[in-house]
Amino acid sequence: MTPELIIMLTNNDITVTNAAEIFEQCKDLPAKKWGFKDVGLPKDQMTALAKAMKDAGKETYIEVVTYTEEGCLEGAKLAYECGFDYLTGALPFDSVFAYAKEHNLKYSPFCGKVGGSPVALTGSIESVVASAKKCVENGANGVDLTAYRYVDGDPVELTKAVVEAVGGDKVCIAGSIGNTERMDAMKEAGVAEYTMGSALFNANFIPGGSFRENLEFVLNYLNK
């Protein structure tokens, strides 16, 4: 299975101020999943950009990085009020699951013990797997796995264990896939999708190239 790309209009964990402009420049490319974070733009601009993405036939994602129940629930409400298809990140509190279900919002929470900014994932592989299984059992559409932010073991070993436990179609890798080696590793691991943002803005694939040129490289690489 070739993973799908979720293009995040974020750099260094913040939505870029010209996200709408970047999307307009790239919306014709054959990539259907687009998103950004809940920080960096005012709510009215987030709503307008999410609408522009949906009007262009895209699936829309907002990633919320916060760890309190109140903050996670606020992120879920923001996702619904701005018109997103998917809420990713946040922690799997029962209240967030209930809100997502009530408002027909697809939800893929962080699994495992996550904290800090940027995010760090800690604990044994077994504990992360158990967390992922519980998320799915509680009704999550999938899990947001910060595999390359895992500080207590090997990210690929962790990913394969989570894929085996819940199915690759339910695993999204969040962040830090910034080269073809990691892209290859995630394909081999069998994940459904992964996010990419900073690597495109920082021209990891076409040095000196534009966001669009780097995105074209990644899409072509995925489809080769």
Stockholm file with secondary structure:
# STOCKHOLM 1.0

chainA/1-224         MTPELIIMLTNNDITVTNAAEIFEQCKDLPAKKWGFKDVGLPKDQMTALAKAMKDAGKETYIEVVTYTEEGCLEGAKLAYECGFDYLTGALPFDSVFAYAKEHNLKYSPFCGKVGGSPVALTGSIESVVASAKKCVENGANGVDLTAYRYVDGDPVELTKAVVEAVGGDKVCIAGSIGNTERMDAMKEAGVAEYTMGSALFNANFIPGGSFRENLEFVLNYLNK
#=GR chainA/1-224 SS CCCEEEEECEETTEECTTHHHHHHHHTTSSCCEEEEESSSSCHHHHHHHHHHHHHTTCEEEEEECCCSHHHHHHHHHHHHHHTCSEEEESCCCHHHHHHHHHTTCEEECBCSEEETTTTEEESCHHHHHHHHHHHHHTTCSCEEECGGGBCSSCHHHHHHHHHHHHCGGGEEECSCCCSHHHHHHHHHHTCSEEEESHHHHTTSSSTTCCHHHHHHHHHHHHHC
#=GC SS_cons         CCCEEEEECEETTEECTTHHHHHHHHTTSSCCEEEEESSSSCHHHHHHHHHHHHHTTCEEEEEECCCSHHHHHHHHHHHHHHTCSEEEESCCCHHHHHHHHHTTCEEECBCSEEETTTTEEESCHHHHHHHHHHHHHTTCSCEEECGGGBCSSCHHHHHHHHHHHHCGGGEEECSCCCSHHHHHHHHHHTCSEEEESHHHHTTSSSTTCCHHHHHHHHHHHHHC
//
